[in-house]
């Protein structure tokens, strides 16, 4: 989408240049609309980048949580395999 927006802004700039030779008022109106488009586009790109960074952080957190859950599952699995005597010794140590 970015190339299309850049092309549209470029064409708008060319239009402003051409029209300014004929009607400066219309050229200024187009320039104002282009300025608004540039501003809105920058805000959109900034927001999208922020959301992308948030998604990356959440993905990293998910991977870390999955690792912790796997460690807990392994610990529980190992603990259920202990004999009663081993459980008593283990409990005493803790």
GUDRENTOR-542761 format. One record per residue (C-alpha): residue in three letters; x, y, z. Coordinates in steps of 0.05 Angstrom, whole numbers, padded with zeros to 5 digits, always signed. Each point is the difference from the previous one (the first is absolute). Example, Ala and Ser with C-alpha at 12.3 -4.5 7.8 and 13.67 -1.06 7.14 Angstrom:
BEGIN
ALA+00246-00090+00156SER+00027+00069-00013
//
This chain:
BEGIN
UNK+00000+00000+00000UNK+00058+00047+00015UNK+00021+00005-00074UNK-00070+00018-00020UNK-00004+00055+00052UNK+00068+00027-00020UNK-00022+00000-00073UNK-00065+00036+00016UNK+00038+00054+00040UNK+00050+00008-00056UNK-00054+00008-00052UNK-00035+00050+00046UNK+00065+00040+00006UNK+00006+00000-00076UNK-00072+00023-00006UNK+00011+00056+00050UNK+00061+00023-00040UNK-00039+00000-00066UNK-00063+00033+00028UNK+00039+00053+00038UNK+00017+00031-00067UNK-00074+00007-00016UNK-00038+00007+00066UNK+00039+00009+00064UNK-00063-00006+00043UNK-00016-00069-00026UNK+00073-00020+00005UNK+00000+00021+00073UNK-00063-00041+00013UNK+00033-00061-00031UNK+00064+00013+00039UNK-00041+00003+00065UNK-00033-00066-00017UNK+00068-00031-00015UNK+00027+00026+00066UNK-00058-00033+00037UNK+00012-00065-00039UNK+00074+00001+00018UNK-00016+00012+00073UNK-00053-00054+00003UNK+00046-00049-00036UNK+00056+00014+00049UNK-00047-00012+00059UNK-00024-00065-00031UNK+00071-00025-00012UNK+00020+00019+00071UNK-00060-00036+00029UNK+00012-00062-00043UNK+00073-00003+00022UNK-00020+00006+00073UNK-00050-00057-00009UNK+00053-00042-00035UNK+00049+00011+00058UNK-00055-00018+00050UNK-00015-00064-00039UNK+00074-00019+00000UNK+00004+00011+00076UNK-00062-00041+00011UNK+00027-00056-00044UNK+00064-00001+00041UNK-00040-00002+00065UNK-00042-00057-00027UNK+00062-00040-00017UNK+00029+00012+00069UNK-00065-00020+00033UNK-00004-00063-00041UNK+00070-00018+00023UNK-00019+00011+00073UNK-00063-00042-00008UNK+00041-00056-00033UNK+00049+00002+00059UNK-00058-00004+00049UNK-00031-00058-00038UNK+00066-00036+00000UNK+00008+00012+00075UNK-00070-00025+00014UNK+00012-00061-00044UNK+00064-00016+00036UNK-00032+00011+00068UNK-00057-00049-00015UNK+00051-00054-00015UNK+00031+00003+00069UNK-00014-00058+00046UNK-00032+00013+00067UNK+00067-00007+00035UNK+00033+00049-00048UNK-00058+00048+00011UNK+00011-00002+00075UNK+00075+00013-00008UNK-00013+00055-00050UNK-00052+00033+00045UNK+00048-00004+00059UNK+00055+00035-00040UNK-00047+00057-00019
//
